[in-house]
Amino acid sequence: NNTLDIVNTDDGCGMKANLVQQLNALSGKSLTIEGHEHFGVRGMKERIRLLNGTLEFNSMEGEGTVVKISVPNKSNE
């Protein structure tokens, strides 16, 4: 496998579809209900982008959330 995949799941209350869409956007800010930026997510995106990786959120209201990070595994090159 040429990628390192890190998957974090929870069985919480999930997120609204529009928030998941914001979080998965390649650019732009993702905002809380109160209109504040998710700086933790922004930092994660920046660091993963530096590694040429991807960050993906998958969630539905009332369901859990899955966060997947994939980065190229350079040790196999």
N, C-alpha and C positions, 0 to 999 in steps of 0.2 A: 504494500500500500504506500502510495507516495504522499499521503496527507496524514497529519495528526488531527484527530477529531476529539473534541471535548464536548460532552453532552451533559447538561444539568437539567434535571426535571424536578417539578414539585407538583403536589396535588392540591394546590391552593385554589383561590377563587377565580383565577384567570384574568384576562384583560379584554377590553373592548376591541373590536376589529380595527377601528380607526387608530388606536394606540399601537397595535401590532404593526399596522401598515407604516406608521411614522417611525417606529423603531427599526423596521427593516429597510427604510429608505436609505439609499447610498449617501445622500447628502441632506442637508437641512437639519433643523432642530427637532427634537422630540420633546414635547412639553407635557407636564403633569396637568391634572384637571385644573389646578390653580394657575396654570400658565407659566410655571417655572421649568427651566430646562433640566433634563436628566443628565447631569454632568458625569455621573458614573458611567452611563451608557456611552456618552460622547468619548470619554477617556478609553473605554474598552474598544470602541470603533477605531480610534486613532492608533492605538497600539497594535491591534490586529491588522490594520491596513499596512502598517510599517513592515509586518511580516508577510505581506501579500496574501493574507488570509481573508476569511469571510466570517460574519457574525449573523446568525439567523434566529429570530424569535418566532415561536409557534404557540399560539394560545387562543382559547375561546372562553368567553364569560361562563362562569360556573364550572369550568374545567381547570386543569392544571396548566402549567407553562413549561415549554421545552426551550432551552437556549442552547444553540449548537455553534461551536467555534471550530473552524477548519483552517489549518495552516499547512503549507507545503512542508514535507519532512525532508529537510536538506541533508540529513545524515545518510539518506539512501542514494544521493547523487554521486 
